[in-house]
């Protein structure tokens, strides 16, 4: 599971960008994880739905 995450972040973020400082890279990684990855990836524990789709259905 972790290997899949690291491959995703490398392919979708790291290999497509270049940052001048480590702080900029850390900020981009934080934004990727909180803004995109966690909200859109599907979770088997949610019946194959993303957290956003699951919350919409529950509301």
C-alpha positions in Angstrom: 0.0 0.0 0.0 2.8 2.4 0.9 4.7 1.6 -2.3 1.6 2.5 -4.3 1.3 5.9 -2.6 5.0 6.7 -3.1 4.7 5.8 -6.8 1.7 8.0 -7.2 3.3 11.0 -5.5 6.5 10.6 -7.5 4.6 10.2 -10.8 2.0 12.9 -10.3 4.1 15.5 -8.4 7.8 15.0 -8.0 8.8 14.1 -11.5 6.8 16.9 -13.0 8.1 19.8 -10.9 11.3 21.3 -9.7 11.6 23.5 -6.5 14.3 25.9 -5.5 14.1 25.0 -1.8 13.3 22.1 0.4 10.6 24.1 2.1 8.8 24.7 -1.3 9.0 20.9 -2.0 7.6 20.1 1.5 4.7 22.6 0.9 3.9 21.1 -2.4 3.9 17.6 -0.9 1.6 18.7 1.9 -0.8 20.3 -0.6 -0.8 17.2 -2.7 -1.6 14.9 0.2 -4.3 17.0 1.9 -5.7 18.7 -1.2 -5.8 16.0 -3.7 -4.7 12.5 -2.7 -6.7 12.1 0.5 -9.9 13.6 -0.8 -10.1 11.7 -4.1 -8.4 8.3 -3.8 -10.8 5.4 -3.3 -10.9 3.6 0.0 -11.8 -0.1 0.3 -13.2 0.6 3.8 -15.7 3.1 2.2 -17.0 0.6 -0.3 -14.6 1.8 -3.1 -15.7 5.4 -2.8 -13.6 8.5 -2.2 -14.0 10.3 1.1 -15.8 13.2 -0.7 -18.2 10.8 -2.5 -18.8 9.0 0.8 -19.5 12.2 2.7 -21.9 13.5 0.0 -23.9 10.2 0.1 -24.0 10.2 3.9 -25.2 13.9 4.2 
